[in-house]
């Protein structure tokens, strides 16, 4: 029999108390005068430790005998945030002694035994032995009787659904309440010895009341009533043995006997237990460690101890002893990798336009209209701190270069780059539309001697990302936009001989990225991503070499060449992203983290009158990063 009696009262706000040490902590559960068996199931004097480095949470579930609080007791009860009271007694017991409820608590009656225990006329027992046998039979019936199992199932399902602290009780708070507590502690992962200790603690809590009652009885009845009113280990053991005999284990009893779903069991455990460490967490570093910490901290969020994908994932992972790589995905490393990639994009754009932007080879007043394709593929290997990352670029730009006079040229170009980044089971796609301008000044003439070149870039970035978190956690998706700006300055010298031209230079590059904050969707663990504001300043040493043109038939002139470059980051090479879930912040670093970058390029250009074709292939090495870039150019002088 299940009866929901809901009083029109307000629900008291409740937050689960967190524990951060599996070596337990002191409990200060108040002792009540009118409810002597009232206590927190988390423990008596200290919170119980559980399996898998867990500790019981205080203030979640309370157990008690009948609710007959004194005025002072009621003040204490009202301070505990108890939102639900589950009365496990039969109708006649409720009628005889109604509960005095804490303020704001809803009342639910779940008649565990359907009136079969504690009827006014009692049972036909006369000896202590018969009384003990009855108690053992009662505990076996908790497991074997189908109707009783249905009522316990209902209790546990209601406890899983309860918001706030819950209290359950029977008349004396020892048998029906004792078995329910033993089952809950078993779900939590408390040791069998500790479960028995909690079961037997009833004797200490109710000692004064029981002693007084027995003292008032005739000697020939006292022994029998003592067997009924105190706890004995064999009573609990009778129920445990029945569960093992009928269902093989407590887990079998929970799932097959009671018919509790895995989700319900996991919700109850999530409510009751805080795990001080997660599987393998102590060995993790970098992004994975930050992700595992977030998964751990989320135990104190609204996602824990509820019917959520996170709670199911966490509890199943703890059972399996494996976080299933979610610790590497949850923080959003791909967001940091994308920011790092975009900060390097300005150099890719500038390099792809060379050498059509210099104005060399043009007469005074002559112009060159040109177009170049952009392509890049980069791979950064994984480390103890980050997952590996892949980036790729495809794009096109068109431009106009003009030779103003022997000493000065300038150019302007317009283009776009489509980029993709893959990291930690995440993918981002970004489109950058940009405008680039620059000038080159050489006091001794553009063809030789000292020179200075300056260039700038301004672009609009359209960005979206997708992170497959797996393990039933969904796919987190988001989109945003922003700007990419940059500038560069080079000082060099151009020397020519009959067969070779050598152009060494020193330069500096600056890039600035700003992406608006955005909120992902599609997963409970979707991030609220903070605004990205990053910059990068790098110095470079560059050496261009080109050989004298080779004359071919048909008027073609082919010029092979090459370039080597060393780049050094000047202001911090690490790029990070920041986001939050349930108000908890997580930071991730990008896989690309080298201050030093080396590149080498081979190029060839072919000229036919005013028409120019050029191709370049560049190899990049920077720590764990390897890359390959290329460009195809065509220009027409007029």
C-alpha positions, 0 to 999 in steps of 0.5 A, a space after each residue: 500500500 502506498 499513500 501520498 499525503 501531500 500537505 500544502 507547505 513550502 519546500 525548504 531549499 537544500 544543498 548537499 554538503 560536500 566532503 573532500 576527504 575519504 578519510 571521513 570527517 566529524 558528524 555533529 548530527 543532533 540527538 533528539 529527546 522525543 525521537 531517540 533513534 533519529 540520526 543521519 545515515 551518513 554515520 554516527 560520530 564520523 561519516 562512513 568511508 565507502 569503496 572507491 575512495 568515497 565518503 558519505 555526505 551528511 544531510 542527505 538521508 535521515 532515519 528515525 523512530 516515530 516523529 514525536 519531537 519536543 518543542 526543542 526537537 522541532 526547532 532542530 528539525 526545522 533547521 535541517 532542510 528536511 523536505 520529505 518525510 517517508 512514514 513506513 508504518 501501517 495505517 493503525 500505527 499512523 492513526 495511533 501516533 501521527 507524525 509531527 512534521 518539520 516545517 516545510 516537509 511533505 509527508 508520504 506514507 509507504 506501508 512496508 508490511 501492509 499491517 502485518 507487523 505490530 498489530 494491536 493484538 500482537 503475535 502468539 509468541 511467549 518466549 525470547 527464542 520465539 521473539 528472535 525467530 519472528 525478527 529473523 523471519 521478518 527480515 527474511 520477508 523483507 527480501 522474499 515477500 513480493 508485496 514488501 519488495 514492492 513497497 521498498 522499491 517504491 521507497 528507494 525510487 521516491 528517495 531518488 526523486 526527492 529534492 532536498 534532505 529526506 527522512 524515513 522512519 517506522 515506529 521504533 526506527 530499527 527493523 523496517 528503517 534498519 533494513 532500508 538503511 542497510 540497503 542504502 549503505 550497501 548501494 553507497 559502498 559502505 563495508 559490511 562491517 560498518 553496515 552492521 555497526 550502523 544497524 546495531 547502533 540502535 541499541 545505544 540510541 534507544 537504550 534508556 527507553 528500552 531499559 525503562 520499558 523492560 524494567 516496568 514489565 514482569 520478569 517472565 515477559 521482559 526477556 521476550 520483549 527485549 528480543 523484540 526491542 533490541 537489534 541483534 546481528 542475526 536479524 540483519 544477517 537473516 535478511 542478507 542471507 535471504 538476498 544471497 540465497 534468492 538473488 545471489 548478491 545484494 546487487 541481484 536483490 536490488 536489480 532483480 528482487 526490487 526491480 530498481 533501474 541502474 539509473 535509480 541506483 546511481 542516483 541514490 549513490 550520487 546523492 549519498 557519496 562524494 568520491 574524493 578521487 576518480 579512477 586514474 585521476 592522480 596520474 593525470 596531467 595538464 588538460 586531462 587533469 583539469 578535465 578530471 578535476 571538473 568531473 570530480 567537482 561536478 559531484 557538488 552540482 545539480 547534475 549529481 545525484 539526479 537522473 542526468 547523463 553526467 550522474 550515470 556516466 560518473 557512477 558507471 565509470 567509477 564502477 568500471 575504474 575508467 573515465 573513458 577519456 572523457 577527462 580529455 574531452 570535457 574541457 574543450 581543448 579544441 577551443 584552445 587549439 583553434 585560438 592558437 591556429 588562428 593566431 598563426 594564420 596571419 603568417 600563413 597568409 603573408 607567406 602565401 602572397 610572397 614574392 608577388 607583393 614586393 614590386 620587384 620586377 615591375 617598372 615605375 608605375 607598373 601594376 601586377 594583379 595576382 591571385 594565390 591559393 593557400 593550403 596548410 596541414 599541421 600535426 601536433 603530437 600528443 603529450 602528457 599534458 595535451 591531446 594531439 591536434 590537427 589543423 588544415 587550411 584552404 583559401 584564396 586571395 587576390 591582390 594588386 601590387 604597384 611599383 610607385 617608383 624605384 624605391 617604393 612599392 605597395 600592395 593590397 589584397 583580399 581573400 578568405 581562408 577556411 580552417 579546420 581544427 581537430 583535437 580531443 574528439 572535437 572539431 572546429 570550423 572557421 572562415 576568415 575573410 581578410 584584407 591585407 596591405 603592405 609597402 616596401 621601401 628600399 633607398 638604393 632601389 627595390 632590386 638591391 641593397 637595404 630594404 624595409 617592408 611593413 604589412 598589416 592584416 584585418 580579418 573577420 572570423 566566423 567560427 563554430 565547433 562541435 565536441 563529441 563527449 561520448 558515453 551518453 554525454 552528447 555532442 556540445 556545439 557552439 558558434 561565435 565570431 570575432 576579429 583577427 588583426 596583425 602587423 609585421 615589420 622586416 629589415 633586410 638586405 638584397 644582394 645580387 650576383 650574376 647567378 644568385 640573389 640572396 636576401 637575409 632579413 630580420 623581422 617581427 610579427 604581431 597577431 591579435 585575436 578576439 572571439 566573442 564568448 558563446 554558450 554551447 548546447 547539445 550536452 549537459 556538459 556543454 561549456 559557457 565559453 569565455 571571450 577569447 582575447 589572445 595576442 602573439 609577438 614573434 621575432 624571425 630571421 629569414 633567408 631567401 635565395 633565388 637562382 638566376 632565371 633559366 631560359 626555356 623555349 617559347 620565351 619562358 623563364 624559370 627561376 628556382 629558389 628556397 627559403 629558411 626561417 627561424 621564428 621565436 615567440 617573444 611573449 608566451 607561446 601557450 594559448 589557453 581557453 576558458 569555459 564553465 559548467 554549472 559555474 565551475 571553471 575549466 581551462 585548457 591549453 593548446 597542443 602547439 606550445 613551442 617557442 621556436 619554429 623552423 621552416 624551409 621552403 622550395 619555390 619555383 616561378 615561371 615568367 612569360 612576358 607579363 604572366 607569372 606562375 609560382 609555386 612554393 612548398 614549405 615544411 615546418 618543425 616546432 617541437 612536437 609540431 610538423 607541418 606542410 604548407 603550399 601555395 600556387 600563384 598567378 600574376 599579370 603585370 600591366 
